[in-house]
Amino acid sequence: MEFTANKKGKLSKIALEQCQDLSYSALMKLLRNKDVKINDKRVSQDVIVDQGDEIIIYYTPKKQDKYSVIFQDENVLVVYKKSGYTSESVFEDVSCKFKSAFFIHRLDRNTAGIMVFALNQVAEKHLLFGFKNRTFNKKYLATVYGVPSVKQAVLTAYLIKDANASFVKIFDTRVNDSVKIVTEYRVLEEYDDTSLLEVTLHTGKTHQIRAHLAHVGHFIIGDGKYGDNRINKQKGVKTQKLIAYYLQLRFEKDSPLYYLNGKSFIYKD
C-alpha cells in the first residue's frame, strides 16, 4: 500500500486512515518486521511523519478488483485502473490472467484511468514507440479548486524533480537542471468554488498535471501533496480527482497495429 501523508502526525493514525483493512496490532507487527518505509527508508517505530511524506506498507490487503477491462484482442489489452493502486500492482494482476502481457506505461497511484498493455512482443514494440514519441492522444479530467479566468490555455513552465522527496517544483522561467513542460487545459464545467478541466499533456513529466495546475493557483481537489489539505478535508476528498479518461491510438500504415489507428477509448463514470 502506497500513499502520501496528507498531514503531520503519528504514522499509525495516518496509516490506519488510509488502510481500512489494517488493524493497529497488525501495523505494529509490520513495524517490528521493518515492513514499512517512509521516503524509501525502512522504519521500525511509530514515528511522526510530515505532510507530503511517501509511505509504503508491505502487507497483503483483502483481494479487490484493481481494474476493469475496456477492450481486448490478440495484441492489446485496455483497462480502467482504479484509484488507489499502483500501475505495477495492476500489471501483476493483469499478468496472472494474461501470461504474455507486457508493461507499457504508468499512471500515478491515485490517478484513475485508462491503461494499455501489450499481449505480445510485436505489440509491445509499437505501443512503446507510440507512448515514447507521444503519437497517441491522451486526455485527463481534473476537478480543480477555483475557476480559471482563461477558459482554455496552453501553459508553459519549467520543472525540477526531487527524486528523494518524490516531489517536483515548477518555475515560470528556466533554472538550472529544469526541463520544459507544456500543459493544455479547457474548462468543461464551472461550480461554486471548483471547476472541471480537460487536460492534455504536450510533455509527460512526473506529477506534471498536479504540480503545474497547482502552480497557476488551481490545484486538483484531493491532492495531498500539491493541494490544500484544509480544503480537501472540507470537501471530504482523500485522493486526487484526476482521471486519464481518453486515449486515441495512432499507428503508421506499415505497423501491424495499424488496424487500431484512430481507435479511441473513453471512460465515463
Summary of the structure (lengths in Angstrom):
residues: 269
radius of gyration: 19.5
end to end distance: 24.6
largest distance: 58.8
contacts: 809
relative contact order: 0.14
helix: 22%
strand: 35%
